Amino acid sequence: MKKEFIDRLSAIQWIADFAQSEMEFEILREELNFNYIYNEQYFILARHLDGEVVSR
């Protein structure tokens, strides 16, 4: 499942509200950027919606 956004601004606002730390914000923002570059859609995968963020 994906959390989809209409545009980048709404995605960044949602990430800012959802992220519990700066690191989590950066990870989600990078995923958003990656997904847009390769899929031309703004979305984040559901694993982050469950509160689980995997750092790389």
TORDRENMI-789354 format. One record per residue (C-alpha): x, y, z. Coordinates in steps of 0.5 Angstrom, whole numbers, plus 500, padded with zeros to 3 digits. Layout:
<nodes>
XYZ...
</nodes>
This chain:
<nodes>
500500500502507498501514501500518495500526495498531489504535489511536493509541497503537500508531501513535505508538509505531511512528512514534517508533521509525521516525522519524529526526528530530523533523521526520519524527516530526511529519510522520508524526504529522500524516499519521496525524491527517489520515488518521484525521479523514477516513477514521476509520482509523489509517494512513500511506501507504507512501511513508514506509516507503521512507524518503522523507519529503516536507516541506511
</nodes>
